[in-house]
C-alpha cells in the first residue's frame, strides 16, 4: 500500500532567528521552498526514497535555485503507541549549480495505518466521583466532535497533591494541549498531548522542547469520559525532529463537568497521573473555552450568603433613582473596566443570572431550576456569577491575561453588584478573600461612565496576599443606547446630505440673482466669496482619494450596513459641485469688479479696508482657538489614558478644519463690513442665499445642544453631522455662534434696505454710493 500524500514546506531561517514554531506558509511565498521529487516506496520496510530538485524564494524575495536533493522517509510498519512517528531527512545530493543547503530532519505524526493495542483498556482514574455531562449518548459519538471539544488548551492545577504526580512524571508546565486526535471505527482514540508554559501555544504543531506524551484509549459511553494510557516522548538526538517514545505508565482521562461553581467552571477537564503510584493524586487540567451547548449543565452557588452580608454592610441596598438593567438585559450586565491606581483593564461577563446560564451570547435555562423562572423575574435580589478577565495589577510582571471567578448578588432596583471573587495565585492555590462592588448607571443616564466600583481585599494588611483597594471605571453604552446611536448616525448622515444639497441650491439661487440684478456682482465681497470657497475646498482636500475609489476606512465604532458609506460618497460629490459653483460665483464677481471703470478704485479700496479689519480678527481668532484646542486635546488625551483608548492621529489640515468652520459661520462678516465702507444699498446677496446659509450654519449648533442632552456621548468619534471635525461645538459655542450668525444676517438685511452705514450715527456720513453699469460699446 502506498503511503499517504505528503506536502513538504521547508522554511529557510536566517541564523539568529527565534526557534519558536512559525505558522505554516503557502507555496510560493517568501522563505518557502518547493521540491519536485520522484522515487519508490518499499511496502515491506516502509521506506520511501525520492530524488529531484527544488526552487523557491528567499526571505528577501530573491528567487533561489537549489541543488538536486534526495528525500528519505521511514514509515512505521505498522504505526502504534511505541512507534507513532514518520521520520526522514532531506539532503543535497552533491556539487553543481544552485544553492546548497544543510540537511533537514523531518518528522510527522502517522495519519494512517495505526494499530491499536488488542485490548483497548486504560487504568481507572484515582478520583472517580465527579458529576459528568452526557455529550455522546448512544451512537452520537463522533471524532470531529471530540476533536473540537478537546481543541482548546487546558490550564494545569497541581493542587490537592498533584505535585507528587508531577514530580514522578517530570511535568511542571502550566498548560496542556491535546493535538492530533484520531479515532477508529470501533471508538478507539489516539492523541498527541503537548505541555507548554505558553497559554497561546499553537495547537497545530506537535514538536515541542518542553514535554509531550502519546496516548491511546477509547471513549467510554457508560462513564461519558475519554480514557487513555500514554507514554513519554523524548528527544533522541540534537534536532527537535528526532523524537522517540520512552517509558509508559501514564494514565489520562478527559470529561465534561456537569456542575459548575466558583471554584470549577471548566467546560472540559482532564486528569494525568502515574499508574505506578498507589496514591489517589494526579495533575488536573481545566479548559473554560465553550465548545458546544450547555445541555445537562448545572450551577451551584456557594458564596451568595457571604456576598449578601457585604451587600448590606456596604449600603448597596440604598434606593437610587432610575431604571437599571435586569435579568432580561443580560448583555448590559457585561462591561469593560479600567483599574485606576496601578493601571490595567479587563472585561467582566455574567456566567449565570439566577438559574440561567450564559454561553457568551445568550442565556439558557439551567437544570438547577429550584424555583420557577417566572418568580425570578419579580425578584429584586438576583444570584449572579461572573467571569472576569484582565491584564494589569497582579499580572503586570508578565502581561499575561488573567481571570478570576466571582459570584454574589445583583440588585435590580439599585443597580448594585456585590461579588465574592477568587483569583489564581499559583498553580496550586487560589485567593477567595476578594470583594467586588459595582454601581451601574441607570438605563436613561447620558454620562459616558456607566459602571463604577471597587475591588477590595478582605485580608489583613499584614497578609502577603493583601492589596490596596482598586477603583474600577467603565465607559461604554447599554445595548439600547447603542441602538439609539446607530439610529442617530443614520439620521445625521441624512442631515449632512440635505445640508450640503441646500448649500449647493443656495449658491445656484445666488447665481440666478446676480444674473437678474447685474449691479449685485461688483457689490459682493471678494473676501466673503474666498472664505466660502476655502470652506468647501477643505473637506475635499482631506477626502480627495475617497472621491475616486472606495475606502473601507471608518471613523466610527459601528456602521449602518453600508448606508453611511453611500451617504458619505454622495456628500463629497455634492461638495465638489458646490465648490465649483462657488468658484464660478467668485470668478463672476472678480470680473465684474474689474470691469467697473468709474468706481473701480473705490471698490477695491473698500475691499482692502475689509481685509484690514477681517485679517486681524481671523488671526487673533486662530490663536485663541489654537490655545483652547491645545487644552481640550490635553484633556482628551488624559481621558483616553483613563479609558485605555488608542490615541488618534490628526494631520495639520484636520486640526485647522474646526476653526475653518468658525470662519464659515461668520461668512457674512466681510459683506457687512464692505457695505459699511461703501455705504451701498445694492441687494448684493439674495435673501435665500444669506438667510438660508445662516440657517445652515446655526442648525448644527442647535442640534448639538439637543444631542448633548438626549444621547450618550461616545468615547470614540461617531458624529457625522455637527461633528467637532467640522466646527467648534460646546455649550458656549452653541450659544455664541447661532446668535452671531443671526446678528450678521439681520444687519445685512437692514443694510440692503436702509443703506450700508445705516447704524453709523454720524452727521458727516457720506451719501450712499451706487455702482453704475457703464456701456462699453462704441458708437
Secondary structure as GFF3:
##gff-version 3
##sequence-region A 1 779
A	DSSP	beta_strand	10	11	.	.	.	ID=ss1
A	DSSP	beta_strand	32	42	.	.	.	ID=ss2
A	DSSP	beta_strand	47	57	.	.	.	ID=ss3
A	DSSP	beta_strand	63	65	.	.	.	ID=ss4
A	DSSP	beta_strand	69	74	.	.	.	ID=ss5
A	DSSP	beta_strand	85	92	.	.	.	ID=ss6
A	DSSP	beta_strand	104	109	.	.	.	ID=ss7
A	DSSP	alpha_helix	143	150	.	.	.	ID=ss8
A	DSSP	beta_strand	154	157	.	.	.	ID=ss9
A	DSSP	alpha_helix	162	169	.	.	.	ID=ss10
A	DSSP	beta_strand	175	183	.	.	.	ID=ss11
A	DSSP	beta_strand	188	196	.	.	.	ID=ss12
A	DSSP	beta_strand	211	220	.	.	.	ID=ss13
A	DSSP	beta_strand	225	235	.	.	.	ID=ss14
A	DSSP	beta_strand	243	245	.	.	.	ID=ss15
A	DSSP	beta_strand	250	255	.	.	.	ID=ss16
A	DSSP	beta_strand	259	260	.	.	.	ID=ss17
A	DSSP	beta_strand	268	274	.	.	.	ID=ss18
A	DSSP	beta_strand	283	287	.	.	.	ID=ss19
A	DSSP	beta_strand	298	299	.	.	.	ID=ss20
A	DSSP	alpha_helix	304	313	.	.	.	ID=ss21
A	DSSP	three_ten_helix	330	333	.	.	.	ID=ss22
A	DSSP	beta_strand	335	339	.	.	.	ID=ss23
A	DSSP	beta_strand	345	353	.	.	.	ID=ss24
A	DSSP	beta_strand	356	358	.	.	.	ID=ss25
A	DSSP	beta_strand	363	365	.	.	.	ID=ss26
A	DSSP	alpha_helix	373	376	.	.	.	ID=ss27
A	DSSP	beta_strand	381	391	.	.	.	ID=ss28
A	DSSP	three_ten_helix	393	395	.	.	.	ID=ss29
A	DSSP	beta_strand	402	411	.	.	.	ID=ss30
A	DSSP	beta_strand	416	426	.	.	.	ID=ss31
A	DSSP	beta_strand	429	440	.	.	.	ID=ss32
A	DSSP	beta_strand	449	457	.	.	.	ID=ss33
A	DSSP	beta_strand	470	475	.	.	.	ID=ss34
A	DSSP	alpha_helix	479	516	.	.	.	ID=ss35
A	DSSP	alpha_helix	520	523	.	.	.	ID=ss36
A	DSSP	alpha_helix	526	542	.	.	.	ID=ss37
A	DSSP	three_ten_helix	545	547	.	.	.	ID=ss38
A	DSSP	alpha_helix	563	595	.	.	.	ID=ss39
A	DSSP	alpha_helix	600	643	.	.	.	ID=ss40
A	DSSP	alpha_helix	652	665	.	.	.	ID=ss41
A	DSSP	alpha_helix	669	678	.	.	.	ID=ss42
A	DSSP	alpha_helix	687	710	.	.	.	ID=ss43
A	DSSP	alpha_helix	733	754	.	.	.	ID=ss44
###
